[in-house]
Amino acid sequence: MTEWYYSDAQRQQHGPVDAGELAVLHNKGLLTAEMLVWREGMSSWKPWGEMVREVIAGGAPEDPRAEAMARAAEAAPNDGAYRPYAVAEPSPYAPPQARVAEHGDVVLGGHVVYAGFWKRVAASLIDSVLLGIVGAVIGGIIGFAIGMGMGLAGNPALDILVNLFSIVLGAVYYAWMHSSEQQASLGKMAVGIKVVRTSGERISFARGFGRHFASLLSALILGIGYLMAAFTDRKQALHDMICDTLVVDKHAFTDHPEWQNEELGVVTIVILALFGLMVVGLFAMIMVAGAALMGGMR
């Protein structure tokens, strides 16, 4: 079954859907001639007016509206400019319109490599270590300054304040990095992945801020929200679904989708291997300590 994707009037990408669903949208008037569609095998997105015959006239009774769209598309000048195709005769005085397929730095169409579960784990491990170091240093300085200056040393309120600082630091870090030009935290940059809207566009700082706290929900439900990234179609975790985001290869939605890496990559493998060794080492230390304790109790 051929899977199609289409953009709506707000330039949001939808899909995959089959040809029958496209036909339903067309019949309801929700899929207009100027909206872009794409399927596997197409080199770029094309207006629905150009592709309507393939879907509607190809397997359904003759549709006069579809035929009018197709004729208008064929009559448009082949000068590289994109024009909305109306059912009526196109006006020669209509100004050229920019392609919806390309806006900002986003290039739609083509294959998208979604970041798998293990790439995301490796990126999170890197970020966690970096944030842990920075948070410990800054939190220690703040805690010392406030504790000594305000006489709160040893006060539980100081511990709460430092913990709140750590939470805000993490939220600001991820929101800032994910909404930056790189669209990725330092860990994600190292692994070669980025965070985008489901339309391929860069997320805003506010969305990145909210996504961080939504990720806490993924953790609170025994980590199931994170595990969803291993089983969902577009490898979305729960917080991705809540915030309308995707984690993809850094070359996705660019001029060079062929540069995307389907494999784990060297950095991911090294980080996972080091983490695995740390876990095994920690487990061995616990076993040795437990054996020594049991031996001392005899």
N, C-alpha and C positions, 0 to 999 in steps of 0.2 A: 504494500500500500504506500503510495506517495504521500509524504508529509510536507505540508505547506506552512509558511510563516507569512504574516501580514502585519503592516503598520496601520495604526488608527489615525484619527485626525489630530491627536496630540503627539504623534510620532513615537508612540510606544509600540514595541514589538510584541506580537502575540503568536502563539503556536507551540508545538506543532498541531495542525488540524488536517483533516483529510479533505479531499475534493468536495465531498458531500456537504461538509460544514461550510466551506467557502460558498457553495451554491446557495445554502440557506441564508448566509449573510448577504449575499448578492440580492436574493429575492426580497429580503426585508429592507433593502436600501441602505444597509449598514456598511457595505463594501463599495465605495464609490470608485469611479474610473481612475482618479488620480492617486489612490492609495497604492502603496508598493507591496508586492508579493515576491516570495522566493521559495524555491524548492531545490533539493539536491540535484546537481547537474547544471544549474544555471550559474553563469559567471558573475552575475550581479542581480540586484533587485530590479524589478520592472513594474511599471504601472499595471494595475488590474485591467485597465482598458486594453492593454496589449496581450494579456494572457487569458482574458475571459473566454475566448473561443475554446481554448484547450480544456478548460474545466466545464463550462456550461454547455456549449454547443457540441462538445465531444461526446457527452454521454447522456444529455437530457434533451427533451423536445426543444425545437427552435425557439429561441428567446429573442424577440425583436429588440429589446433594450440591450441585450448582450451584443447583438449584431451591430447596433448603432454605436456602442462603445468601441468595438473592434474597428469599425470603419473610420471613426474619428481618430483612433490611434494610428491607423495606417496613413491617414491623410496629413498627419502632423509632419512638418518639415524635419528631415533627418540632419539637424545641425548640432546635435549634442545637448541642446537645451531641453530641460524638462518642463512640460506644460500639462496642466490638468486637462483631461479630455472630457468634455461635457457630452451629453447625449445629443444635444443640438449641434449644429455646425460650429466648429471652433472659430472664434473671432481672430482675424489676422492682426488686430491691433492689441491683442492681449499681451501684457509684458511677460517675458520669460520668468519662470519660477525656478527657485533652487531645488535641487534634488533632496528629497526627504531621506534618501539612503545615506547621505553623508551630511552630518551636522556637527559642528565643533570638530573634535578629533576622532569622532566615532565613525567607523566604516562598517555598515551592516552587510549581511550576506556572507556566504562562505561558511566553512566549518569552524565551530567553536570548541576548544578543548577546555572542559571544566576541570577545575582543580580537584583531584581526588582526596579521599580522607587522609591518606598518609602524608601527602604534601602539606595539607593544612595542619596536621599534627606537628610536622617538622618546623613549620613556620611559627606555630604557637610556642614550641619549646624554645626557639631562639628568642622570641619576644619576651617570654616569661623570665628567662635568665637576665636579659638586658634590663627589663623593668624592675626585676628583683634587686639588681645591683644598684641602679639609680634610685629606686624608692628607698632602699635601706640607707644609702648615704644621705639623701636629702631629708628623709624622715628622721634620721638620727640627729642631724643638725637642728632641724626644727624642734624636735623633742627636747634636745639639750637646751636650746635657747629659751624656749617657753618654760621648761621645767625650772631652770635656774633663775630666769628673770621674773617669773610670776610665782615661784615657790610651789610649783605643782609636781615636782619630782616625786615619783612613786604614786601619784594620784591616778586612779583608774580613768578619770576624764582625759588625762593626757594620752593614754593608750588609745582611747576612742578617737581622739582628734588625729593621731598619727595614722590610724587605720582608715579614717575617712579621707585623709590626704592621699593615701595609696590608691583608694578606689577612684578618686577624682583624677589622679595622675594617669591611671590606666585609661580612663574614659577619654580624657583630652588627647592622650598620645594616639590612640587608635582613631579617634575622630579626625584629628589633624592629619595624620599620615594617610588614611584611607581617602580623605577628600582632597589630598594634595595632587600635584601633577603626576606623581608616580602611582597614585591610587593604591598604595601598598605600604604596610608597616615594614620595618627593617627586616623582620623575619620573612615576610612574604617576598620582599625584593630579593633576598638571598636565595629563596627557593625558585623564584621566577613566576610568581602569580600575583594577581591583583583583585581588588573588590570593585564591582561595577553595579549599576542598576540593571534590571533585567532587560532594559533597552540598550545596554552597552555603554550608557553615559556615566560620567563621573558622579559619585554620590556627594551630597552636601555635607558640611560639617555637622549640621543638626541631625541628619540621618545617621551619620557615623557615630555620633554621640549616643543616639537611641539604640543603634545596633549593638554597641558595647553592652548596654544594660540588658538588652534582649538576649545576649549571649549568656548572661548570668542565669537567665531562666533555663537555657539549654543545659547548664551545669547543674542547676538545682534539681532537675528531674532525673537524677542519677546519671547524668551525662548522655541521656537518650537523645536529647536535642542535637548534640554533636554527632552522635552515631548515625543520625538520619542522613548525613552527608555521604555515607557509604552506600545508601540504598535508593535515594531519590533520583529521578530521571536526570536532573541537571546538577546533581550532587549538592543540593541545598541543605544546609542545616536548618534547624527550627528558626533560629534568629534571622537567617536569610529569607525564609518565607514570610516572617513577620514584617521585615523591613524592605521587601522587594529588592533583594540584592543577589548577586551571583559572585562566586569566586572562580576566576578563569585564568588561563595562561596569560602572561603579560603581553603577548602579541595578538590576543583575541581582539576583535573589533578595531584592527589597525589595517594599514595598507599591506601588511605582510603576514596574513594568517598562516602562510606556509611555514613560517618560522616557529610555530607553536610546537611544544614538546609533549608528546603523549606519554613518555616514560617518566619515571620518578625523578631522574636526574642525580648527579653526583652529590650535590649538597644535601638533598633529602636523604639519600642512602647513608651518607656519613653521619648526619645528625641522628637518624634513627638507630644506627649501629652504636653510636656513643651512648645514647639514652638506654638502649638495651643492655649494654655492658654495665652502666651505672645501676640499673635495676637489679641485675644479677649479682653485682658486687654488694649492694645493700642487703639483698636477701641472704647472701652468704654470711655477711657480718652478723645479721640477726640470728641466723642458725648457729653460728659459732658462739655468740653471746648467750643464747639460750642453752646451748650444751654446757657451757662453762657454769652457768647459774645452776643448772640441774645437778652438775657434778659437785658443786659447793654445798648443795643441800643434802647430799648423801651422808 
